[in-house]
Every structure is written in structure tokens, then in C-alpha cells.
């Protein structure tokens, strides 16, 4: 079956890691077709808009996008492109796996295999009620949590556990202090958890969660939490296994899904051909899972692991002397 996906090559190192990723996908003969679309600084230069309507229309039509990092210009008048995409398509679930990989500069070269499921649309990042007093001395922000938003993200986490055979979901909160917002999230999570009796559920306060992740990350399987906590925890988890260069992300809604490398556009190394494509390749693996091709997704992940084990053409950040495309070619040779 042929699938057409929207491809956004992005800014900085984005075009390089996307070219490498598409090379690997092409070697897998998956029947994927690519529809190119622009976003970020490239789109601003070509179309006068960071996120053109044609790009939104392409994602709406194809329902799947693979996206390299985008740059949002610094300064007033520019809102985060990633946030705009999440809001426009109601991509409520941000799914960030963290897994130990061999031969990486990591605190935990083995034993970590967890997923952070972060609510993507509510809480501190909704941007509602932001205000600074006239004297500049006081800033305020409304944090809104809804039963609907909490219910669907927790249900997503438990459905993911059931689908992938994972055994435990940890609900992360701060209901001891934030009794209204985090309290509603926790109450809703307990209601949902009762519908999945075969899956273990425990609750953990966010600050303790961070400490436990650093000390004993192997105790976690799936973490589900609200927007701000999930943003912090998912980056912490990436740090456990070698950094953002090995951190993919999926943004999933009912009508569209966008898969990405979660690191930045790294303009300082753009054009040098040394960027590590692993994060985007792993994001492509998540995309294949979403498209109903889990065996192909696992085939891709195994090829990445085998290449890391062999230290074959690794990029400099991984301790090798290869380049972006030679690393991708080494991965492709092991498919």
C-alpha cells in the first residue's frame, strides 16, 4: 500500500538529516511517496510566511508529516511554529521514547527503555491569560487543565501500553500543591486507570520523578503527565541516554500526526555534513509504527543499533569520523 507523507526539510541541519533519512527509507521499499512542503525560515524567505497555508493543506490532506527542525525568529511577532502546528491540528499527544543505545556517551548505556506521553495542548503552554503589569513588576499566566484533555492523554498512554505490551504507567503530577489543576489531572487519571486493570499504575510527584529517573530509570515504563512537566521530563530522559541527538518525537491527534527530531536546527554546523540523523530516523520509525508497519519500524531500529554497535561511519558527536550521509548509508546497508 502506498502512503503519501508531507516532508518538511526545515532549517539549519534539517535538509541534511532529512536527505539521510529519506535515503534510508527509500532503501526499505516501503511504497512511501513524498510531498515537499516548506516551514520555518526557508518558508519565510520563499513565501513571506513561517507556516504557509499550502503546508497546512498538505498535512491536512496526507495526515502524516515527517519534519526536520524549524527555526522561529527571535523577537516579538513570531510565535513558535511547533506550537502553531500542534494547535492547528490538535496534536494532543506528544510521545517521546528514550532508550539506551550502544557506544554512546551516555549515563546509562543500557537499561533505559521508557516513553514519556505528554499532554500537548493545555496547561502552561496554552498561552492563555498572559499579562505583564504596566510597571513591569508582575506577570501572570492562566494554567487551564480540562477533564477532556486529561482523559484523552491518559487514555492514550494506557492504550499505548496495551498495544505495545508495556506493563506499567506512571502518572506524574503536583497535586499536593497545585490542587485544582494537577488535582483534576490526577483525579481523571485514576478514573481512566480503573478501566485498564491488567496494567499497573502508580502515581509520582514530579520532583520525585526527576530524582528517581536519574537514580533508577529502569523502574519506569510509560510516564504520562501534563504539558510543562512532560517537556522537562522528556528532555531529562533524553539526557539519560545520550542527548537530543538520539531523541525522536511524535505529535499525534485524531486527524493528523507529525513525526520529528526534537533537537534544534543547529545552524553552527549546518552545511558541514556532520549532523547526526539518528533522531529523525527514529522519528521515522515512530511514523512507521503509526502507519501500521511495526515490523518495518523494528527493522529500522535494529539497523541503527547494529551500526552503533559496529561504530561504522558514526558522526563526530558519537565519537566517529563519518558524515551524515555515510552514517545513513551504513544504516541502510544493515536493513
FENLINRA-V982827 format. One record per residue. RES is the residue in one small letter. SS is DSSP state (alpha for helix, beta for strand, coil for the rest). Layout:
res->(RES;RES)
ss->(SS;SS)
This chain:
res->(x;x;x;x;x;x;x;x;x;x;x;x;x;x;x;x;x;x;x;x;x;x;x;x;x;x;x;x;x;x;x;x;x;x;x;x;x;x;x;x;x;x;x;x;x;x;x;x;x;x;x;x;x;x;x;x;x;x;x;x;x;x;x;x;x;x;x;x;x;x;x;x;x;x;x;x;x;x;x;x;x;x;x;x;x;x;x;x;x;x;x;x;x;x;x;x;x;x;x;x;x;x;x;x;x;x;x;x;x;x;x;x;x;x;x;x;x;x;x;x;x;x;x;x;x;x;x;x;x;x;x;x;x;x;x;x;x;x;x;x;x;x;x;x;x;x;x;x;x;x;x;x;x;x;x;x;x;x;x;x;x;x;x;x;x;x;x;x;x;x;x;x;x;x;x;x;x;x;x;x;x;x;x;x;x;x;x;x;x;x;x;x;x;x;x;x;x;x;x;x;x;x;x;x;x;x;x;x;x;x;x;x;x;x;x;x;x;x;x;x;x;x;x;x;x;x;x;x;x;x;x;x;x;x;x;x;x;x;x;x;x;x;x;x;x;x;x;x;x;x;x;x;x;x;x;x;x;x;x;x;x;x;x;x;x;x;x;x;x;x;x;x;x;x;x;x;x;x;x;x;x;x;x;x;x;x;x;x;x;x;x;x;x;x;x;x;x;x;x;x;x;x;x;x;x;x;x;x;x;x;x;x;x;x;x;x;x;x;x;x;x;x;x;x;x;x;x;x;x;x;x;x;x;x;x)
ss->(coil;coil;beta;beta;beta;beta;beta;beta;coil;coil;coil;coil;coil;alpha;alpha;alpha;alpha;alpha;alpha;alpha;alpha;alpha;alpha;alpha;alpha;alpha;alpha;coil;coil;coil;coil;beta;beta;beta;beta;beta;beta;coil;coil;coil;alpha;alpha;alpha;alpha;alpha;alpha;alpha;coil;coil;coil;coil;coil;alpha;alpha;alpha;alpha;alpha;alpha;alpha;alpha;alpha;alpha;coil;beta;beta;beta;beta;coil;coil;coil;coil;coil;coil;coil;coil;coil;coil;coil;coil;coil;alpha;alpha;alpha;alpha;alpha;alpha;alpha;alpha;alpha;coil;coil;coil;beta;beta;beta;beta;beta;beta;beta;coil;coil;coil;coil;coil;coil;coil;coil;coil;coil;coil;coil;coil;beta;beta;beta;beta;beta;beta;beta;coil;coil;coil;beta;alpha;alpha;alpha;coil;coil;coil;coil;beta;beta;coil;coil;coil;coil;coil;coil;beta;beta;coil;coil;coil;beta;coil;coil;alpha;alpha;alpha;alpha;alpha;alpha;alpha;alpha;alpha;alpha;alpha;alpha;alpha;alpha;alpha;alpha;alpha;alpha;coil;coil;coil;beta;beta;beta;beta;beta;beta;coil;coil;coil;coil;coil;coil;coil;alpha;alpha;alpha;alpha;alpha;alpha;alpha;alpha;alpha;alpha;alpha;alpha;alpha;coil;coil;coil;coil;coil;coil;beta;beta;beta;beta;beta;beta;alpha;alpha;alpha;alpha;alpha;alpha;alpha;alpha;alpha;alpha;alpha;alpha;alpha;alpha;coil;coil;beta;beta;beta;beta;coil;alpha;alpha;alpha;alpha;alpha;alpha;alpha;alpha;alpha;alpha;alpha;alpha;alpha;alpha;coil;coil;coil;alpha;alpha;alpha;coil;beta;beta;beta;beta;beta;coil;coil;coil;coil;beta;beta;beta;beta;beta;coil;coil;coil;coil;coil;coil;coil;coil;coil;coil;coil;coil;coil;coil;coil;coil;alpha;alpha;alpha;alpha;alpha;alpha;alpha;alpha;alpha;alpha;alpha;alpha;alpha;coil;coil;coil;alpha;alpha;alpha;alpha;alpha;alpha;alpha;alpha;alpha;alpha;alpha;alpha;alpha;alpha;alpha;alpha;alpha;coil;coil;coil;coil;coil;alpha;alpha;alpha;coil;coil;coil;coil;coil;alpha;alpha;alpha;alpha;alpha;alpha;alpha;alpha;alpha;coil;coil;coil)
